[in-house]
Amino acid sequence: MDELIQQLIAVVGNGCVTTDPVQCRLYTTDVANSGKPALAVVQPTNSAQLSEVVKIAHRAGVCVVPRGGGMSYTSGYLPTQDNSLLIDTSKMQRIVEINTQDMYVTVEAGCTWSALYDALKETPWRTPFWGTLSGLYATVGGGLSQNCIFWGATQFGSAAESVVSMSVVLADGQILHTGSASHVNGNPWYRQFGPDLTGLFVGDCGALGFKATITLKLLPQTPFKQGLSFSADNADDLLAFAGEVARQQLAAEVFGFDPFLQGQRLKRESLGKDLKALKGVMKSAGGLGAALKAGAKVALAGRSYMKDVKFSIHTMVEERYQAVADSKAQALRELAVKFNLTEIENSIPTIMRANPFGPVNSMIGPQAERWLPVHGVLRPSQAAKVFAEIEAIYAEQDPLIQQHNIGCGFLFAAVGTNGIVIEPVYFWPDSLNDWHREAVESEHLAKLKEYAPNPEARAAVQELKQQVLKVFKRHGALHMQLGKSYPYKDIIRTEAWDLVSAIKQHLDPTHSVNPGTLGLE
């Protein structure tokens, strides 16, 4: 193995290979779990280095596992085999090209969503989908591997619908170009060219290869923004409203909370953070008068307005023209009345949009509890029924929940015209792991008292999660960021699984790339 390490150092440099056990353990831990310790962590700085690293590993018969920003909770980048190489793409962070004539932007896989946003925000252009809430860490390559959602997802769909081309390093080190870039004289400007090869590598969780570069669409900036928030007495009204907003494409983002998750958010935030966030609100408002007005409105609202709110749903309208934004905002207000919702202060969407990529402190609970989500993407017609069935499970399992002091909440979101995400989330007293301590702000963590290990509660959460997954399966729910945690193999039709397996076999006959992901052993 010493010879292998020296070969890797010769390619990427001594500072980009580590066999330090502490670092190898850190990089093989995600938000929820830990994998087998890596033989080494390798950090290529460009596509050529990535290709050469994979070639060396292939010749040595060593398994290789890709890692993006580390924000996964589904074991997607956790090694299952001894002596695997973990390939961390965080140093592949260049923005390769912003082409405003042909309307695309190409980035290296390790570029964060935050960095891409910063590069484009002073230009007239943006990507349709533009990142996750964890985008300070989360990378574009990781996001495409997981097929992520949030910013822009109601209006433009998930990350998959904004990508046009990729270059992917395959198991033997060859570089495959997809979309228009697969043409012998091509560039990465268009997705459709024969069978959609780009789509193969979206949502694969790194099972089929290593994303090297990604090209996304550009469209004009949408400078006219309005956040609107509403309260609902029950989930049925909230979900019906979210489905109609998605169908009519009235908002760029639609997301909501149940009373428990809402309470967790309010507990987590501090007055100091509120004031810090206000700077972002005022800066994003544009013009001194508008800035003062926006800041004063949020400051005066404080948090007292949320005291009697049961369920809340938040929307952000973004348009190129003020009149269109105003028209959509008015349509949202009319729909809210129709679905028995009441308008409340818009502080939450306003602050979040002004500070889109904040610290990732929410990967733990407000009192340093462990946090774990599980989600399903549903047809709008099924959403209320699924929510009711999950609530019935919780009622039946209340003794277990109370015994282990498990907090159960829900996040809701709309994706495209016809997707509703229901994401149950769990909080419970348990010890933190190495990645929590690395990613959560140190000053935030210093204020909290960590819990002792609590394997019984952890097992109880897994039991609840499995029961929820059965509900999702029964109603045909889909999942993103499948990794090694969601039961992809168990819920996909045989013919489709056989094709996925055959593609894996062709691209990676020794199954050395991220074995176990998607259930591909």
Summary of the structure (lengths in Angstrom):
residues: 521
radius of gyration: 22.7
end to end distance: 23.9
largest distance: 69.2
contacts: 1833
relative contact order: 0.13
helix: 43%
strand: 20%
